[in-house]
Every structure is written in structure tokens, then in C-alpha cells.
Amino acid sequence: MLPGHVVRGRKNPLHWKFPERLRKTRKSRDLTAVALSLAAGIGRGSVALMESGERLPRTSTVERLAAVLEVSPAWLAFGLADGVVPDPGIGQRWKAIAARTKDIRDTRGLSLSEVGRRANSSAAAVRALEAGSDPTLDTVEALAMALAVSPTWLAFGMGLKEIQRRTARPAQQQENSAT
């Protein structure tokens, strides 16, 4: 029997391992959960709640944590990009998520309603994000999936913009097997 948190039939969301990455990185820096919370300017118990999976952070919080831990926010949030390289742009990257969302939505010719539907959300939620709201990691990942972009690019402007789609077999192999 599979654990209740495993999604059947599709890949688990990337942000699900955030608590584990946070805990391991914090411990490798020899910090307590309270010390990291205070250094990042968030509530005393916030890191403990995030590490237990009871609280999912917003992108701005991930950037603050990443800055203290001297890791990439893209790696901390989603496990993508190099995790050990400090990022000089940390702190304000998340603020451009509104512009990135609107730009890619317009480029793809999608309405607010269509993006909301694809992300299992609403047009109002997408509108709020495009107006500057600070989304949680699950929201970013759902929107990235709906817009067919990388969650690290959408959240922090880091990494590849486009999702690398995998095909079952290269086209040449398909042609050869058809003959």
C-alpha cells in the first residue's frame, strides 16, 4: 500500500520535498529551527512548522531562508538548480513573478480563466498573483504547470524558462520502426 501523500499516476509535485531540503540544509549549517526563523525574520516557530510539512511557505519566505542558508531559492523550493551556490539576487526575485506570469500568459494567448482552470484555481487567484500577491510554493508549481514553464523560472526567474518535455521515443526511431 502506498503512503497517503503519494500521488498515483503522475509525478509528485517538486515542492513536496521542501521540508526535507530545509531541514537537511539547516542542520548542515548547524542552526536550530528557532535560530533560522529569527535570522530570516519570520516567526519563531515558522521553520519548525515548515519542516514538519504543516506550513507551506510563500516565495518571499523561501528567498529569506535561502539567503540565510546561502543556497539558491530555486533549489530550496523545488530541488532544481544548483543548491550550494549563493545567489546575489536573493531577496527580491519573487516580486517579478507577477510580470513573468502576465507575460507568459499573454505570449501563450491564455485568458485568466483558462490559466485558473488549468491550475485548478480561479481567474481571481491568477489576477491577484498578476497584481503582486506572494504565492505559496504549491500555487507557483500549479501555475507553472498550467503555463508550461519551469516553477523555478516562474517563482524566481532562475533556470530554464521552458519545461523540457520528454517524448517516448525520438522521432528518428519512430520513423525507423514504421518501415
C-alpha positions as CSV (number, residue, x, y, z in Angstrom):
1,M,0.0,0.0,0.0
2,L,1.3,3.5,-0.9
3,P,1.6,6.2,1.7
4,G,-1.3,8.7,1.6
5,H,0.9,11.5,0.4
6,V,1.9,9.8,-2.9
7,V,0.1,10.9,-6.0
8,R,-0.9,7.9,-8.1
9,G,-0.5,8.0,-11.9
10,R,1.6,11.2,-12.0
11,K,4.8,12.6,-10.7
12,N,4.7,14.1,-7.2
13,P,5.0,17.9,-7.0
14,L,8.6,19.2,-6.7
15,H,7.7,21.3,-3.6
16,W,6.8,18.2,-1.6
17,K,10.5,17.7,-0.7
18,F,10.9,21.3,0.5
19,P,10.6,20.3,4.2
20,E,13.4,17.7,3.8
21,R,15.7,20.1,1.9
22,L,15.1,22.8,4.5
23,R,15.8,20.5,7.5
24,K,18.9,19.0,6.0
25,T,20.4,22.3,4.9
26,R,19.6,24.0,8.3
27,K,21.3,21.1,10.1
28,S,24.3,21.2,7.8
29,R,24.7,24.9,8.8
30,D,24.4,24.0,12.5
31,L,21.4,26.2,13.1
32,T,18.4,25.5,15.2
33,A,14.9,25.9,13.7
34,V,14.4,29.0,16.0
35,A,17.7,30.5,15.1
36,L,17.0,30.1,11.4
37,S,13.5,31.6,11.9
38,L,14.9,34.6,13.7
39,A,17.7,35.1,11.2
40,A,15.3,35.0,8.3
41,G,12.9,37.5,10.0
42,I,10.0,35.1,10.3
43,G,8.0,33.8,13.3
44,R,9.9,31.8,15.9
45,G,8.1,28.5,15.2
46,S,7.8,29.0,11.4
47,V,10.7,26.9,10.4
48,A,9.6,24.0,12.6
49,L,6.2,24.1,11.0
50,M,7.7,24.2,7.5
51,E,10.0,21.3,8.3
52,S,7.1,19.2,9.6
53,G,5.1,19.9,6.5
54,E,2.4,21.8,8.4
55,R,3.1,25.1,6.7
56,L,4.0,25.8,3.1
57,P,6.0,29.0,2.7
58,R,5.4,31.8,0.3
59,T,8.1,32.6,-2.3
60,S,9.3,35.7,-0.3
61,T,9.9,33.5,2.7
62,V,11.8,30.9,0.7
63,E,14.1,33.7,-0.6
64,R,14.7,34.9,3.0
65,L,15.5,31.3,4.2
66,A,17.7,30.7,1.2
67,A,19.7,33.9,1.8
68,V,20.4,32.9,5.4
69,L,21.3,29.3,4.4
70,E,23.4,30.6,1.4
71,V,21.6,28.4,-1.1
72,S,19.6,29.0,-4.3
73,P,15.9,29.7,-3.6
74,A,15.1,27.6,-6.7
75,W,16.9,24.6,-5.2
76,L,15.4,25.1,-1.7
77,A,11.9,25.4,-3.1
78,F,11.8,22.9,-5.8
79,G,15.1,20.9,-5.7
80,L,16.1,22.4,-9.1
81,A,19.3,24.4,-10.0
82,D,22.5,24.3,-8.0
83,G,21.8,24.3,-4.3
84,V,25.1,25.3,-2.9
85,V,25.8,28.4,-4.9
86,P,24.8,31.6,-3.0
87,D,22.7,33.9,-5.2
88,P,23.4,37.6,-5.1
89,G,19.9,38.4,-6.3
90,I,18.2,36.8,-3.3
91,G,15.5,38.8,-1.6
92,Q,13.6,40.5,-4.4
93,R,13.4,37.9,-7.2
94,W,9.9,36.7,-6.2
95,K,8.4,40.2,-6.8
96,A,8.8,39.8,-10.6
97,I,6.5,36.7,-10.6
98,A,3.6,39.0,-11.4
99,A,5.2,40.3,-14.6
100,R,6.5,36.8,-15.6
101,T,3.0,35.3,-15.1
102,K,1.3,38.0,-17.2
103,D,4.0,38.0,-19.9
104,I,3.9,34.2,-20.4
105,R,0.1,34.1,-20.2
106,D,-0.1,36.8,-22.9
107,T,2.5,35.1,-25.0
108,R,0.5,31.9,-24.9
109,G,-2.7,33.7,-25.6
110,L,-4.4,32.4,-22.5
111,S,-7.2,34.1,-20.5
112,L,-7.1,34.5,-16.7
113,S,-10.0,31.9,-16.6
114,E,-8.1,29.4,-18.8
115,V,-4.9,29.6,-16.6
116,G,-7.0,29.4,-13.5
117,R,-8.8,26.3,-14.8
118,R,-5.6,24.6,-15.9
119,A,-4.1,25.3,-12.4
120,N,-7.2,24.0,-10.6
121,S,-7.7,27.5,-9.3
122,S,-9.6,30.6,-10.4
123,A,-9.3,33.6,-12.6
124,A,-9.4,35.8,-9.4
125,A,-6.4,33.9,-8.0
126,V,-4.4,34.4,-11.2
127,R,-5.4,38.1,-11.3
128,A,-4.3,38.5,-7.7
129,L,-0.9,37.0,-8.5
130,E,-0.5,39.3,-11.5
131,A,-1.3,42.2,-9.2
132,G,1.6,41.3,-6.9
133,S,0.4,38.8,-4.4
134,D,3.0,36.5,-2.9
135,P,2.1,32.9,-3.7
136,T,2.9,29.7,-1.8
137,L,5.0,27.0,-3.5
138,D,2.1,24.8,-4.4
139,T,0.4,27.7,-6.2
140,V,3.6,28.5,-8.1
141,E,4.0,25.0,-9.2
142,A,0.4,24.6,-10.3
143,L,0.6,27.9,-12.3
144,A,4.0,26.8,-13.8
145,M,2.4,23.6,-14.9
146,A,-0.6,25.5,-16.4
147,L,1.7,27.8,-18.3
148,A,4.1,25.1,-19.3
149,V,7.1,26.8,-17.7
150,S,9.6,25.8,-15.1
151,P,8.5,26.6,-11.5
152,T,12.0,28.0,-10.7
153,W,11.7,30.4,-13.6
154,L,8.2,31.5,-12.7
155,A,9.0,31.9,-9.0
156,F,12.5,33.3,-9.0
157,G,13.5,34.0,-12.7
158,M,16.1,31.2,-12.4
159,G,16.8,28.3,-14.6
160,L,15.3,27.4,-17.9
161,K,12.1,29.1,-18.8
162,E,10.5,26.3,-20.9
163,I,9.8,22.9,-19.5
164,Q,11.8,20.1,-21.1
165,R,9.2,17.8,-22.5
166,R,10.2,14.1,-22.8
167,T,8.9,12.0,-25.6
168,A,8.5,8.3,-25.6
169,R,11.0,7.8,-28.4
170,P,13.0,10.1,-30.6
171,A,11.3,10.9,-34.0
172,Q,14.0,9.1,-36.0
173,Q,13.4,5.9,-34.0
174,Q,9.7,6.2,-34.6
175,E,10.3,6.6,-38.4
176,N,12.6,3.6,-38.4
177,S,10.2,1.4,-36.6
178,A,7.4,2.3,-39.1
179,T,9.3,0.9,-42.0
